[in-house]
Amino acid sequence: MQGFIGELLGTFVLIILGVGASASVNLNRSYAKGVDWTMVCLAWGLAVTMGVYVAGSLGSDGHLNPAVTLSFALFGYFPWQHVGAYIAGQFIGAFLGATLVIIQFWPLFQATKTKAEGNSVGIFATVPAVRHPWFDFLSEVIATFIFILVLLNLGNFTQGLKPFIVGTLITVVGMGLGSTTGFALNPARDWGPRLAYTIIPVPNKGTADWGYAWVPMVGPIVGACLAAGLQTLVK
C-alpha cells in the first residue's frame, strides 16, 4: 500500500505539472501561449523531479512509469510482488492529475475552439511531429532506452539531489530525442491523460487518437527492457 500511494501521488504531481505546462503553451488566453520547446522540456524535467521527491518521501522507489517498473522487475532490479501496485498507482495518478488540469484550465479550453488554435489531445498525450507509426515506435524505443540506461546507473534516485539529476535527464532526452514524438517514455504518462481527455467533457475537444496510442504504450516498454537487459549483460 505504501508503494501504491507513493506512485499514485508522485505520478499525480508529475502529470499536473507536465500536462499543465503543455496546456499553458497551447491554449488561447494563456500567458505562456506559444512558448518554445525548451520550456516544455524543462517543465517536464522539473515535473518528474518533483514527482520523484513526493513518491520517495512516501516510501516508493519513485518509478512513476510502468516501463521502469516492468523492466526493473524483469531483470531483477525490483521485486515482482510490487509490480501490480506500482503500475496501478501510476495509471490512477496520471488520470487524476490530468483531470485536475482540465479543471484548472477549463476557461482556457472554452476560449480555444479548434485544434489549429491549440486545443487537441496533444496537450494531454503524445502526438508525432510526422505520423509514421513504425518510425514513431522506434523513436520511443530509442529515447526510452537512453533514459533507462542512465537511470539504472544512478542507484537510488529518490535520495538527495538525485531527483534533480533524473529531471535533467528527462530534459536532455526531450531536447535531444523528444521532438519527433513528444517523448512519452512512459505509458502511464500518455494513457492516463489520454483517457481523461476521452471521457471528461473538455470544452471544444477533438479526437483522442487511440489509433496511435499503441506507440507510447509499447515503445517505452521495449526500450526500457532493452536497456535493462544490456545493463545486466555488462555490469
KAKA-V910838 format. One record per pair of residues at least 12 apart in sequence whose ideal C-beta (glycine too) atoms are under 7 Angstrom apart, sorted by the first residue. I is the first residue (numbers start at 1). J is the second residue. D is the distance in Angstrom with one decimal. If there is no record, write none. Layout:
I	J	D
I	J	D
This chain:
2	58	6.7
2	59	4.0
2	60	6.9
3	59	6.6
3	60	4.5
3	82	5.3
3	85	5.3
3	86	5.7
4	85	4.1
4	88	6.4
4	89	4.4
5	58	5.7
5	89	6.9
6	55	4.3
6	58	3.7
6	59	5.3
6	60	2.8
7	55	5.9
7	60	5.0
7	63	6.5
7	64	6.5
7	86	5.0
7	89	3.3
7	90	5.2
7	93	6.6
8	89	3.8
8	92	5.4
8	93	4.1
9	54	5.4
9	55	6.9
9	58	6.3
9	93	6.4
10	51	4.3
10	52	6.4
10	54	4.6
10	55	2.8
10	60	6.6
10	62	6.2
10	64	5.1
10	93	6.9
11	51	6.2
11	64	4.8
11	89	6.8
11	90	4.8
11	93	3.3
11	94	5.2
11	97	6.8
11	188	6.2
12	93	4.0
12	96	5.4
12	97	4.5
13	50	5.4
13	51	4.6
13	54	5.1
14	47	5.0
14	48	5.8
14	51	3.4
14	64	5.5
14	97	6.9
15	93	6.9
15	94	4.9
15	97	2.9
15	98	5.6
15	189	6.7
15	192	6.7
15	193	6.2
16	97	4.5
16	100	5.6
16	101	6.1
17	43	6.7
17	46	6.9
17	47	3.6
17	50	6.2
18	43	6.4
18	44	4.7
18	47	3.9
19	97	6.7
19	98	5.6
19	101	4.7
19	123	6.7
19	124	5.7
19	193	5.5
20	101	5.2
20	104	6.6
21	40	6.2
21	43	3.4
21	44	6.9
22	40	6.8
22	123	4.8
23	101	5.8
23	105	4.6
23	123	5.1
25	39	6.6
25	40	6.3
26	118	3.6
26	123	5.3
27	105	6.0
27	108	4.0
27	109	6.5
27	112	4.7
27	118	5.7
27	119	6.7
28	108	6.4
28	111	4.5
28	112	4.2
28	117	5.7
28	118	6.8
29	108	5.4
29	111	4.7
30	108	5.7
37	179	6.4
41	171	4.9
41	174	3.6
41	175	5.0
41	178	6.7
42	171	5.6
44	170	5.8
44	174	6.1
45	167	4.1
45	168	6.1
45	170	4.2
45	171	3.3
46	167	5.5
48	64	6.9
48	166	5.9
48	167	5.2
48	170	4.8
49	163	4.7
49	164	5.3
49	166	6.4
49	167	3.3
51	64	5.2
52	64	6.7
52	157	6.6
52	158	5.8
52	163	4.0
52	166	5.7
53	163	5.0
55	158	6.8
56	158	2.8
61	78	6.9
61	158	6.6
62	157	6.4
62	158	4.2
63	86	5.9
64	90	6.1
65	90	6.5
65	186	4.1
65	188	6.4
66	87	4.8
66	90	5.7
66	187	4.9
66	188	5.5
67	144	6.0
67	186	6.1
67	187	6.2
67	220	4.0
67	221	4.9
67	224	3.9
68	148	6.8
68	151	7.0
68	224	6.4
69	83	5.7
69	86	4.7
69	87	5.8
70	83	6.8
70	221	6.0
70	224	6.9
71	148	6.1
71	224	3.7
71	225	4.7
71	227	6.9
71	228	4.1
72	228	6.4
74	225	6.0
74	228	6.5
75	228	4.2
75	229	6.2
75	232	4.8
77	228	6.8
90	188	4.0
91	188	4.9
91	191	6.8
91	192	5.2
94	188	4.5
94	189	6.0
94	192	2.5
94	193	6.0
95	192	4.2
95	195	5.8
95	196	5.3
98	124	5.6
98	192	6.1
98	193	3.6
98	196	3.8
98	197	7.0
99	196	5.1
99	200	6.4
102	196	6.6
102	200	5.6
102	202	5.7
106	203	6.8
109	202	5.6
109	203	4.2
109	204	6.1
110	203	4.4
110	204	6.9
112	204	6.3
113	204	4.9
115	206	5.1
119	204	5.1
119	205	6.8
120	206	5.3
121	194	6.3
121	197	5.3
121	206	6.7
121	207	6.8
121	208	5.1
121	209	5.4
124	193	3.7
124	194	5.9
124	196	6.6
124	197	4.5
125	190	4.7
125	193	5.5
125	194	3.9
126	181	5.5
126	182	3.7
126	184	4.5
126	190	5.4
126	216	5.0
127	182	6.0
127	209	6.9
128	180	6.6
128	181	4.9
129	179	6.4
129	180	5.6
133	215	6.1
136	181	5.1
136	215	4.9
137	215	5.1
137	218	6.8
137	219	4.8
139	180	4.4
139	181	4.8
140	181	5.9
140	184	5.9
140	215	6.0
140	216	6.2
140	219	2.7
140	220	5.6
140	223	6.4
141	219	5.0
141	222	5.1
141	223	4.0
142	177	6.3
142	223	6.6
143	173	5.6
143	177	4.2
143	178	6.2
143	183	5.3
143	185	6.1
143	223	6.9
144	185	5.0
144	219	6.7
144	220	4.2
144	223	3.2
144	224	5.3
145	223	4.1
145	226	5.3
145	227	4.7
146	173	6.0
146	177	6.8
147	169	6.4
147	173	5.2
147	185	5.5
148	223	6.8
148	224	4.5
148	227	3.7
148	228	6.3
149	227	4.2
149	230	6.8
149	231	6.5
150	169	5.4
151	166	6.9
151	169	7.0
152	227	6.8
152	228	6.6
152	231	4.7
184	216	3.4
184	220	5.9
185	220	5.4
186	220	5.9
187	216	6.3
187	217	4.6
187	220	5.8
187	221	6.7
190	213	6.9
190	216	3.8
191	213	6.5
191	217	6.3
194	208	5.5
194	213	6.1
